[in-house]
Amino acid sequence: MTSRLSFIPLVLGMLVFTGCAGDYRAGPFAEWIDREAIDVDPSPELTHRYRTGDAGQPAEPGLPTLPDDAGPEEYVVLALKRNPGIKSAEQKIRRLANRIPQATSLDDPMFQVAPFGEMAETAAGQVGAMTALSQRFPLTSKLQTRGRIVAQDVAEAVAVLERVKLRVIADTRLTWWRYYYTTRAIQVTQGNHVLVSQFQDVAEAKYRAGTASQQDVLRASVELSNLDNELIALRQRLISAGAMLNRLIDRPVDAPLPEPTIRTLDQIELELEALLTEAARSNPAIRQIHERIEGYKQRLDLARLNRWPDLTVSFNYNLVDSEGLSRIANGDDQWWFGFGINLPIWTERLDAAEREALRGRLENIAALGDERNRVDFRVQDAFAKVQSQQQQVVLFRDVIVPQAQQTVNASLSSYRSGKVDFLTLIDNWRKLLVFQLMYHQNLAQFEQSFAELQRAVGHDLNRTTPPSDAMNPLAVPGNSSIRDEDVDPKVPQ
């Protein structure tokens, strides 16, 4: 038997070497592809936490702390680093990116061997064993298109990651301002509790002097009890807002948070048309649909390429015994190369694949128009809210609250002198309390609407320098020195 088995490792090496259609590591998503094998469970302690639901366990060592003056942006930084939703979206990108080398690689080569049976008898001798090695080679453009399809899926996942980040950022800012407003509402209510206590003292003094009825004292007591009830509800809302903030930054829900410091109005000046243009370019929801449309275009290209046959190359090697029945048997082994193609004749399947890809493009083109309309509405709605709430904050700060404060001061003086009754004093004070709360509520809603506007546009927006009071049409002459701290209640002397 003449040994020519050296052909087998040579051909096998060539097929393995050509087993990938391209260098996927040089692609735009190469950094997301795992280069080495990883552990199945890289974080057992994290897996245990979610399996057992140990949400109420003590804080883990090294839990990030927040400075005493932490604002919404400090919480945003932590949320971007720690939020599990963002980490999940990142892992999805890595998962999909590892499909790129799978899609661009050749199928496994096929090795066949037939060592037993009624073998052929040739002039060279009887065949002892038959082997074959084959590899299917699709068109290079097919493999490249498959890779582009998966790459579009990865690009869409990147857009989803940006959407998740925007949602987490907006939710963090919205929750922080809800936490801020509730904190300020508690402080305002407590300050008004002190104020009504003073009203009660005045009413009791007048009652002892015989210049007021006991009804005034009882009404003050009722108002104090009502404020106590409102404080209970506000403290519950504060706990809920704090728990939500901790959830967003992946901390225990009962972890302590610093009390938010007083914030002033940061006015902005933006143009609606510029915002709409920027949203159409930067909003990740729109970009996600663009990537999906491009993905269906690549699927349509692949469906058309599948009408072309693939080439299969085979190498066959037969081992021939040296002792044959023929006198001229020489025992030379047999080998040859073969070629074959598949026959894509089932056109109904191919046609259906093209129609599916085309309908997918049309579906997402319509979805793109719908999403653009939705984004435009969100930008317009948030922009209108920002404008109106900015004006309301200035109006309450510079006009309504100072005037209500002056009214209460005058009513208290008049009540002491017997010029107005106690109900008038209480009515004026109630209005002051409502206006003080509305000021802080409008300030929080202004920032929340601005956060929604940034989410709709797709990125953070620069704020312009706030105009001076002289340029503010809502400013009251003589009140230019009013600060946001002055909106809180004062106890009249």
C-alpha positions as CSV (number, residue, x, y, z in Angstrom):
1,M,0.0,0.0,0.0
2,T,1.4,3.4,-1.0
3,S,0.9,5.9,1.8
4,R,-0.3,9.3,0.7
5,L,-2.0,10.2,3.9
6,S,-0.1,13.5,4.0
7,F,-2.7,15.0,1.7
8,I,-5.4,14.7,4.4
9,P,-3.8,17.1,7.1
10,L,-2.8,19.5,4.3
11,V,-6.3,19.8,3.0
12,L,-7.8,19.9,6.5
13,G,-5.4,22.7,7.5
14,M,-6.4,24.7,4.4
15,L,-10.1,24.3,5.2
16,V,-9.7,25.3,8.9
17,F,-7.6,28.3,7.8
18,T,-10.3,29.5,5.5
19,G,-13.0,28.9,8.2
20,C,-13.8,32.6,8.7
21,A,-14.9,35.0,6.0
22,G,-13.4,38.1,7.5
23,D,-11.6,39.7,10.4
24,Y,-14.5,40.6,12.6
25,R,-12.1,42.0,15.2
26,A,-11.5,45.1,13.0
27,G,-15.3,45.9,12.9
28,P,-17.0,48.8,14.7
29,F,-18.2,46.5,17.5
30,A,-14.9,44.6,18.0
31,E,-14.6,46.0,21.6
32,W,-17.9,44.3,22.5
33,I,-16.8,40.9,21.3
34,D,-15.3,38.5,24.0
35,R,-11.8,37.5,23.0
36,E,-11.4,34.7,25.5
37,A,-13.7,32.3,27.3
38,I,-15.4,33.6,30.4
39,D,-16.8,32.0,33.5
40,V,-20.5,30.9,33.2
41,D,-21.2,32.7,36.5
42,P,-18.7,35.6,36.9
43,S,-20.5,37.1,39.8
44,P,-21.8,34.3,42.2
45,E,-22.5,36.7,45.0
46,L,-24.7,38.9,42.7
47,T,-26.5,35.8,41.5
48,H,-27.1,34.7,45.0
49,R,-28.5,38.1,45.9
50,Y,-31.1,37.9,43.1
51,R,-31.9,34.3,43.7
52,T,-32.6,34.8,47.4
53,G,-34.1,38.2,47.2
54,D,-31.9,39.6,50.0
55,A,-33.0,43.2,49.3
56,G,-33.2,44.1,53.0
57,Q,-29.7,43.0,53.9
58,P,-27.2,45.4,55.4
59,A,-25.4,47.7,52.9
60,E,-22.5,46.0,51.2
61,P,-19.0,47.1,52.0
62,G,-17.8,50.1,49.9
63,L,-21.3,51.3,49.2
64,P,-21.0,54.7,47.5
65,T,-21.7,57.7,49.7
66,L,-23.1,61.0,48.7
67,P,-21.9,64.4,49.7
68,D,-24.1,66.6,51.9
69,D,-24.8,69.0,49.0
70,A,-25.4,66.3,46.4
71,G,-27.7,67.5,43.6
72,P,-29.4,65.6,40.8
73,E,-26.2,65.4,38.7
74,E,-24.3,63.5,41.4
75,Y,-27.1,61.0,41.5
76,V,-27.0,60.7,37.7
77,V,-23.3,59.9,37.8
78,L,-23.9,57.1,40.3
79,A,-26.9,55.8,38.3
80,L,-24.9,55.6,35.1
81,K,-22.3,53.5,36.9
82,R,-24.5,51.3,39.0
83,N,-28.0,51.0,37.6
84,P,-28.7,47.3,36.8
85,G,-30.9,48.2,33.8
86,I,-27.9,49.9,32.1
87,K,-25.7,46.9,32.9
88,S,-28.2,44.6,31.4
89,A,-28.4,46.6,28.2
90,E,-24.6,46.6,28.0
91,Q,-24.5,42.8,28.4
92,K,-27.1,42.5,25.6
93,I,-24.7,44.3,23.3
94,R,-21.9,42.0,24.2
95,R,-24.2,39.0,23.7
96,L,-25.3,40.1,20.2
97,A,-21.8,41.2,19.2
98,N,-20.5,37.6,19.7
99,R,-22.9,36.6,16.9
100,I,-20.8,38.5,14.4
101,P,-18.0,35.9,14.2
102,Q,-20.7,33.1,14.2
103,A,-22.5,34.7,11.2
104,T,-19.3,35.4,9.2
105,S,-17.7,32.0,9.7
106,L,-17.9,29.0,7.3
107,D,-19.9,26.0,8.3
108,D,-17.9,23.1,9.8
109,P,-16.1,20.9,7.2
110,M,-17.5,17.4,6.8
111,F,-15.2,14.4,7.2
112,Q,-16.5,11.0,6.1
113,V,-15.0,7.6,6.4
114,A,-16.3,4.2,5.2
115,P,-14.0,1.5,6.7
116,F,-16.3,-1.5,6.3
117,G,-18.5,-3.1,3.6
118,E,-18.2,-4.5,0.1
119,M,-15.5,-2.3,-1.2
120,A,-14.7,-1.9,-4.9
121,E,-12.1,-4.1,-6.6
122,T,-9.9,-2.1,-8.9
123,A,-6.9,-2.9,-11.1
124,A,-4.7,-1.4,-8.5
125,G,-6.1,-3.5,-5.7
126,Q,-9.1,-3.8,-3.4
127,V,-10.3,-0.6,-1.7
128,G,-9.8,-1.1,2.1
129,A,-11.3,2.2,3.3
130,M,-12.9,5.3,1.7
131,T,-12.5,8.8,3.2
132,A,-13.9,12.2,2.1
133,L,-13.4,15.7,3.4
134,S,-15.7,18.5,2.1
135,Q,-16.3,22.2,2.8
136,R,-19.1,24.4,1.7
137,F,-18.1,27.8,0.4
138,P,-20.9,30.3,0.1
139,L,-20.4,33.6,-1.8
140,T,-18.2,36.0,0.1
141,S,-20.9,38.6,-0.2
142,K,-23.3,36.2,1.5
143,L,-21.0,35.9,4.6
144,Q,-20.4,39.6,4.6
145,T,-24.1,40.4,4.4
146,R,-24.8,38.0,7.3
147,G,-22.2,39.8,9.3
148,R,-23.8,43.2,8.4
149,I,-27.2,41.9,9.5
150,V,-25.9,40.9,12.9
151,A,-24.0,44.2,13.1
152,Q,-27.2,46.1,12.5
153,D,-28.8,44.1,15.4
154,V,-25.8,45.2,17.6
155,A,-26.2,48.8,16.4
156,E,-29.9,48.6,17.4
157,A,-28.9,47.3,20.8
158,V,-26.5,50.2,21.2
159,A,-29.4,52.6,20.5
160,V,-31.5,50.7,23.1
161,L,-28.6,51.2,25.6
162,E,-28.7,54.9,24.9
163,R,-32.5,54.9,25.4
164,V,-32.0,53.1,28.7
165,K,-29.4,55.6,29.8
166,L,-31.7,58.5,28.9
167,R,-34.5,56.9,30.8
168,V,-32.4,56.3,33.9
169,I,-31.0,59.9,33.8
170,A,-34.5,61.4,33.4
171,D,-36.0,59.1,36.1
172,T,-33.1,60.1,38.5
173,R,-33.6,63.8,37.9
174,L,-37.4,63.5,38.2
175,T,-37.2,61.5,41.4
176,W,-34.5,63.8,42.9
177,W,-36.7,66.9,42.3
178,R,-39.7,65.0,43.8
179,Y,-37.5,64.3,46.8
180,Y,-36.5,68.0,46.8
181,Y,-40.0,69.3,46.7
182,T,-41.2,66.9,49.4
183,T,-38.3,68.0,51.6
184,R,-39.1,71.7,51.0
185,A,-42.8,71.1,51.5
186,I,-42.1,69.6,54.9
187,Q,-40.0,72.5,55.9
188,V,-42.6,75.0,54.7
189,T,-45.3,73.1,56.6
190,Q,-43.3,73.0,59.7
191,G,-42.6,76.7,59.4
192,N,-46.3,77.4,59.0
193,H,-47.0,75.2,62.1
194,V,-44.9,77.7,64.1
195,L,-46.8,80.5,62.5
196,V,-50.2,79.1,63.4
197,S,-49.0,78.4,66.9
198,Q,-48.3,82.1,67.2
199,F,-51.8,82.8,65.9
200,Q,-53.1,80.5,68.6
201,D,-51.1,82.4,71.3
202,V,-52.6,85.7,70.1
203,A,-56.1,84.2,70.1
204,E,-55.7,82.8,73.6
205,A,-54.4,86.2,74.9
206,K,-57.4,88.0,73.3
207,Y,-59.7,85.3,74.7
208,R,-58.4,85.8,78.3
209,A,-58.7,89.6,77.8
210,G,-62.3,89.1,76.7
211,T,-61.8,90.6,73.2
212,A,-62.1,87.3,71.3
213,S,-64.2,84.2,71.5
214,Q,-63.1,80.7,72.3
215,Q,-63.9,79.8,68.7
216,D,-60.7,81.5,67.6
217,V,-58.6,79.3,69.8
218,L,-60.4,76.2,68.7
219,R,-60.0,77.1,65.0
220,A,-56.3,77.6,65.5
221,S,-56.1,74.2,67.2
222,V,-57.9,72.5,64.3
223,E,-55.5,74.1,61.8
224,L,-52.5,72.8,63.8
225,S,-53.9,69.3,63.7
226,N,-54.5,69.6,60.0
227,L,-50.9,70.6,59.5
228,D,-49.8,67.6,61.6
229,N,-51.9,65.4,59.3
230,E,-50.3,66.9,56.2
231,L,-46.8,66.4,57.6
232,I,-47.6,62.7,58.1
233,A,-48.5,62.4,54.4
234,L,-45.5,64.4,53.3
235,R,-43.1,62.2,55.3
236,Q,-44.5,59.1,53.6
237,R,-43.9,60.7,50.2
238,L,-40.4,61.6,51.2
239,I,-39.6,58.0,52.2
240,S,-41.0,56.7,48.8
241,A,-39.0,59.3,46.9
242,G,-35.8,58.3,48.8
243,A,-36.4,54.6,48.2
244,M,-36.8,55.3,44.4
245,L,-33.6,57.3,44.3
246,N,-31.8,54.4,46.1
247,R,-33.2,51.9,43.6
248,L,-32.0,53.9,40.7
249,I,-28.4,54.0,42.0
250,D,-28.6,50.4,43.1
251,R,-28.4,50.9,46.9
252,P,-30.6,49.5,49.6
253,V,-33.9,51.2,49.5
254,D,-33.6,52.3,53.2
255,A,-30.1,53.7,52.8
256,P,-29.9,57.3,54.2
257,L,-29.8,60.1,51.8
258,P,-28.5,63.7,52.4
259,E,-31.1,66.4,52.7
260,P,-31.2,68.4,49.4
261,T,-30.0,71.9,49.7
262,I,-32.0,74.9,48.6
263,R,-32.0,75.4,44.8
264,T,-32.6,78.6,42.9
265,L,-34.2,79.1,39.5
266,D,-31.8,78.4,36.7
267,Q,-33.5,80.1,33.7
268,I,-32.9,78.8,30.2
269,E,-33.4,80.2,26.7
270,L,-33.9,77.7,23.9
271,E,-35.4,77.7,20.5
272,L,-38.0,75.1,19.6
273,E,-37.0,74.7,15.9
274,A,-33.4,73.9,17.0
275,L,-34.6,71.4,19.5
276,L,-36.8,69.6,17.0
277,T,-33.9,69.4,14.5
278,E,-31.6,68.1,17.2
279,A,-34.1,65.5,18.4
280,A,-34.6,64.2,14.9
281,R,-30.8,63.7,14.7
282,S,-30.0,62.6,18.3
283,N,-33.0,60.8,19.7
284,P,-32.0,57.1,20.2
285,A,-35.5,55.8,19.6
286,I,-35.4,57.3,16.1
287,R,-31.9,56.0,15.5
288,Q,-33.0,52.6,16.7
289,I,-35.6,52.4,13.9
290,H,-33.1,53.7,11.4
291,E,-30.8,50.8,12.3
292,R,-33.7,48.4,12.1
293,I,-34.6,49.7,8.6
294,E,-31.0,49.2,7.5
295,G,-31.0,45.7,9.0
296,Y,-34.0,44.7,6.8
297,K,-32.2,46.1,3.8
298,Q,-29.4,43.8,4.5
299,R,-31.9,40.9,5.0
300,L,-33.4,41.7,1.6
301,D,-29.9,41.7,0.0
302,L,-29.2,38.3,1.6
303,A,-32.5,36.9,0.4
304,R,-31.6,37.9,-3.1
305,L,-28.1,36.4,-2.8
306,N,-29.5,33.1,-1.6
307,R,-30.7,32.6,-5.2
308,W,-27.1,32.0,-6.1
309,P,-25.7,28.5,-5.4
310,D,-23.0,27.8,-2.9
311,L,-19.8,25.9,-3.9
312,T,-18.9,22.7,-2.1
313,V,-15.3,21.5,-2.5
314,S,-14.4,17.9,-1.5
315,F,-11.3,15.9,-1.3
316,N,-11.6,12.1,-1.5
317,Y,-9.0,9.5,-0.5
318,N,-9.3,5.7,-0.8
319,L,-6.9,3.3,0.8
320,V,-6.1,0.4,-1.5
321,D,-4.6,-2.9,-0.4
322,S,-1.3,-3.9,-1.9
323,E,-2.4,-7.5,-2.5
324,G,-5.1,-7.5,-5.1
325,L,-6.6,-10.2,-7.3
326,S,-5.1,-8.7,-10.3
327,R,-1.4,-9.5,-11.1
328,I,-0.9,-5.9,-12.1
329,A,-2.2,-4.6,-8.7
330,N,0.2,-2.0,-7.4
331,G,-1.6,-1.0,-4.3
332,D,-1.6,2.7,-5.2
333,D,-4.1,4.7,-3.1
334,Q,-6.8,6.7,-4.9
335,W,-7.4,10.4,-4.4
336,W,-9.3,13.1,-6.2
337,F,-10.9,16.5,-5.8
338,G,-14.6,17.1,-6.4
339,F,-16.8,20.1,-6.8
340,G,-20.6,20.6,-6.3
341,I,-23.3,23.2,-5.9
342,N,-26.6,23.3,-4.3
343,L,-29.6,24.0,-6.6
344,P,-31.8,26.9,-5.2
345,I,-34.9,25.8,-7.2
346,W,-37.6,26.2,-4.6
347,T,-38.4,29.8,-5.5
348,E,-41.5,30.0,-3.4
349,R,-39.3,30.0,-0.2
350,L,-36.9,32.5,-1.8
351,D,-39.7,34.8,-2.9
352,A,-41.2,34.7,0.6
353,A,-37.9,35.6,2.2
354,E,-37.6,38.7,-0.1
355,R,-41.2,39.7,0.6
356,E,-40.7,39.4,4.4
357,A,-37.6,41.6,4.3
358,L,-39.4,44.2,2.1
359,R,-42.4,44.3,4.4
360,G,-40.1,44.6,7.3
361,R,-38.6,47.7,5.7
362,L,-42.0,49.2,4.9
363,E,-43.2,48.4,8.4
364,N,-40.3,50.3,10.1
365,I,-40.4,53.2,7.7
366,A,-44.0,53.7,8.8
367,A,-42.9,53.2,12.5
368,L,-40.2,55.8,11.9
369,G,-42.8,58.4,10.9
370,D,-44.8,57.6,14.0
371,E,-41.8,57.8,16.3
372,R,-40.8,61.2,14.8
373,N,-44.3,62.5,15.4
374,R,-44.1,61.2,19.0
375,V,-40.7,62.7,19.6
376,D,-41.8,66.0,18.1
377,F,-44.8,66.1,20.4
378,R,-42.7,65.3,23.5
379,V,-40.2,68.0,22.6
380,Q,-43.1,70.5,22.0
381,D,-44.9,69.5,25.2
382,A,-41.9,69.6,27.4
383,F,-40.7,72.9,25.8
384,A,-44.1,74.6,26.5
385,K,-44.1,73.3,30.1
386,V,-40.5,74.6,30.7
387,Q,-41.5,78.0,29.4
388,S,-44.7,78.3,31.4
389,Q,-43.3,76.9,34.6
390,Q,-40.3,79.1,34.4
391,Q,-42.6,82.1,34.2
392,Q,-44.7,80.8,37.1
393,V,-41.7,80.3,39.3
394,V,-40.6,83.9,38.8
395,L,-44.2,85.1,39.3
396,F,-44.6,83.2,42.6
397,R,-41.2,84.1,43.9
398,D,-41.2,87.8,43.0
399,V,-44.9,88.7,43.2
400,I,-47.4,86.3,44.7
401,V,-45.6,84.9,47.7
402,P,-44.2,88.3,48.9
403,Q,-47.7,89.9,48.6
404,A,-49.3,87.0,50.4
405,Q,-46.7,87.3,53.2
406,Q,-47.5,91.0,53.5
407,T,-51.2,90.3,53.6
408,V,-50.8,87.8,56.5
409,N,-48.6,90.3,58.4
410,A,-51.2,93.0,58.0
411,S,-54.0,90.6,58.9
412,L,-52.3,89.6,62.1
413,S,-51.7,93.2,63.1
414,S,-55.4,94.0,62.3
415,Y,-56.6,91.0,64.3
416,R,-54.6,92.1,67.3
417,S,-56.2,95.5,67.1
418,G,-59.6,94.0,66.5
419,K,-60.1,95.3,63.0
420,V,-60.5,91.9,61.3
421,D,-61.8,88.6,62.6
422,F,-59.8,85.4,63.1
423,L,-61.4,83.7,60.0
424,T,-60.0,86.4,57.8
425,L,-56.5,85.9,59.3
426,I,-56.7,82.1,58.8
427,D,-58.0,82.5,55.2
428,N,-55.1,84.8,54.3
429,W,-52.6,82.4,56.0
430,R,-54.1,79.4,54.1
431,K,-53.5,81.2,50.8
432,L,-49.9,82.0,51.8
433,L,-49.3,78.3,52.6
434,V,-50.7,77.2,49.2
435,F,-48.6,79.8,47.4
436,Q,-45.4,78.8,49.2
437,L,-46.0,75.2,48.3
438,M,-46.9,76.1,44.7
439,Y,-43.6,78.0,44.3
440,H,-41.5,75.0,45.3
441,Q,-43.8,72.7,43.3
442,N,-43.4,74.8,40.2
443,L,-39.6,75.0,40.7
444,A,-39.5,71.2,40.9
445,Q,-41.8,70.8,37.9
446,F,-39.8,73.2,35.9
447,E,-36.6,71.1,36.4
448,Q,-38.6,67.9,35.8
449,S,-40.0,69.3,32.5
450,F,-36.5,70.3,31.5
451,A,-35.3,66.7,32.3
452,E,-38.1,65.4,30.0
453,L,-37.1,67.8,27.3
454,Q,-33.5,66.6,27.4
455,R,-34.7,63.0,27.3
456,A,-36.8,63.8,24.2
457,V,-34.0,65.6,22.4
458,G,-31.6,62.8,23.2
459,H,-28.8,64.5,25.2
460,D,-28.2,67.1,27.8
461,L,-28.8,70.7,26.8
462,N,-26.7,73.7,27.8
463,R,-28.4,76.4,30.0
464,T,-27.9,80.0,29.2
465,T,-27.0,82.7,31.7
466,P,-30.2,83.8,33.5
467,P,-31.3,87.3,32.7
468,S,-31.1,90.1,35.2
469,D,-34.2,91.2,37.2
470,A,-34.2,94.4,35.2
471,M,-34.8,92.4,32.1
472,N,-37.5,90.3,33.7
473,P,-41.0,91.5,32.9
474,L,-42.4,89.7,35.9
475,A,-40.0,91.3,38.4
476,V,-41.6,93.6,41.0
477,P,-39.9,97.1,41.4
478,G,-38.3,97.2,44.8
479,N,-38.1,93.4,45.2
480,S,-35.0,92.7,43.2
481,S,-33.2,91.5,46.3
482,I,-35.7,88.7,47.0
483,R,-34.1,85.3,47.3
484,D,-35.6,81.9,47.1
485,E,-35.0,81.5,50.8
486,D,-37.3,84.4,51.4
487,V,-40.2,82.4,49.9
488,D,-40.3,80.3,53.1
489,P,-42.6,81.5,55.9
490,K,-41.5,84.1,58.5
491,V,-43.0,84.6,61.9
492,P,-44.4,88.2,62.0
493,Q,-43.2,90.2,64.9
